[in-house]
Amino acid sequence: MEIDKQQIIQMLRDQGDHDKAQQAEQQLPDKVGHEQHKDMLEQFGVNPQELLSKL
């Protein structure tokens, strides 16, 4: 499943992780595959399975 990068960035901002949100904006592709980009998501403190449940 692909997730829009902006949804991930907004989730990070909502959690108060503005620095991680800024890094994610620079590093993540526009469409993020929860399995394909699992390592990148975890780098920003995002659990791919948790992300799917929130969306």
PAZA-585809 format. One record per residue: residue number from 0; z, y, x of N, C-alpha, C, O in turn. Coordinates in steps of 0.05 Angstrom, whole numbers. Layout:
<sites>
SITE marlum    nzz    nyy    nxx   cazz   cayy   caxx    czz    cyy    cxx    ozz    oyy    oxx
SITE    NUM      Z      Y      X      Z      Y      X      Z      Y      X      Z      Y      X
...
</sites>
This chain:
<sites>
SITE marlum    nzz    nyy    nxx   cazz   cayy   caxx    czz    cyy    cxx    ozz    oyy    oxx
SITE      0      0    -24     17      0      0      0      0     25     18     15     26     37
SITE      1    -17     44     11    -18     69     26     -2     91     11     -4     93    -14
SITE      2     12    107     26     29    128     15     20    154     27     14    156     51
SITE      3     18    174     11     10    201     21     32    211     40     55    211     34
SITE      4     23    221     63     41    232     83     60    253     72     83    254     79
SITE      5     50    270     54     66    291     43     90    281     27    111    294     26
SITE      6     87    258     14    110    246      0    132    238     19    156    242     13
SITE      7    125    228     42    144    220     62    158    244     73    182    245     77
SITE      8    142    265     79    153    290     90    172    302     70    194    311     78
SITE      9    165    303     45    183    314     25    208    298     22    230    310     19
SITE     10    207    272     24    231    255     22    249    262     45    274    264     41
SITE     11    238    265     70    255    272     93    268    299     89    291    302     96
SITE     12    253    318     79    264    345     74    286    344     53    307    357     56
SITE     13    282    328     32    302    325     11    328    314     22    350    320     12
SITE     14    326    297     43    349    285     55    362    304     76    383    298     88
SITE     15    349    327     81    359    346    100    350    341    129    360    354    147
SITE     16    331    323    132    321    316    159    296    333    165    274    322    167
SITE     17    300    359    168    277    377    172    263    373    199    239    376    200
SITE     18    278    366    220    265    361    246    247    336    244    225    336    254
SITE     19    258    315    232    242    291    229    217    296    211    196    285    216
SITE     20    221    312    190    199    319    173    177    333    188    153    328    184
SITE     21    185    351    205    165    366    221    150    347    241    126    349    244
SITE     22    165    329    253    152    309    271    134    291    256    111    285    265
SITE     23    142    282    233    126    264    216    100    278    208     79    266    208
SITE     24    102    304    202     78    319    194     57    320    216     33    319    211
SITE     25     67    321    241     49    322    264     38    295    271     15    293    281
SITE     26     54    274    267     46    248    278     35    228    259     19    211    266
SITE     27     43    229    234     33    210    214      5    216    205     -3    239    203
SITE     28    -11    195    199    -37    200    188    -34    209    159    -13    206    147
SITE     29    -56    220    147    -54    230    119    -46    208    100    -31    213     81
SITE     30    -56    184    104    -49    161     87    -34    141    105    -45    132    125
SITE     31     -9    134     97      8    117    113     10     90    100     19     88     77
SITE     32      3     69    115      6     42    106     34     33    112     43     34    135
SITE     33     49     24     91     78     18     95     81     -5    115    102     -6    128
SITE     34     62    -23    117     64    -45    136     51    -37    163     62    -42    184
SITE     35     28    -25    161     12    -17    185     27      3    202     26      1    226
SITE     36     41     21    190     55     43    204     86     39    203    101     58    206
SITE     37     94     14    200    123      8    198    139     19    221    160     31    217
SITE     38    129     16    245    143     25    269    146     55    269    167     66    276
SITE     39    125     69    262    126     99    260    146    108    239    162    126    244
SITE     40    146     95    216    164    102    195    193     99    204    210    116    199
SITE     41    199     76    217    226     71    227    234     91    248    258     97    250
SITE     42    215    101    263    221    121    283    232    146    270    249    160    282
SITE     43    224    152    246    233    175    231    257    168    213    265    185    197
SITE     44    267    144    215    290    136    199    283    128    171    300    129    153
SITE     45    257    121    167    248    114    140    245     83    139    229     72    154
SITE     46    259     71    121    256     42    116    232     38     98    233     48     75
SITE     47    212     24    107    188     21     90    193     10     62    181     19     42
SITE     48    211    -10     60    217    -22     34    232     -2     16    227     -1     -8
SITE     49    250     13     28    265     33     13    246     55      4    249     65    -19
SITE     50    227     62     21    208     82     14    192     74    -11    188     90    -29
SITE     51    183     49    -11    168     39    -34    184     40    -60    174     46    -82
SITE     52    210     33    -58    227     33    -82    231     61    -93    235     65   -117
SITE     53    231     81    -75    235    109    -83    210    121    -96    211    139   -112
SITE     54    187    110    -88    162    120    -99    154    102   -122    133    107   -134
</sites>
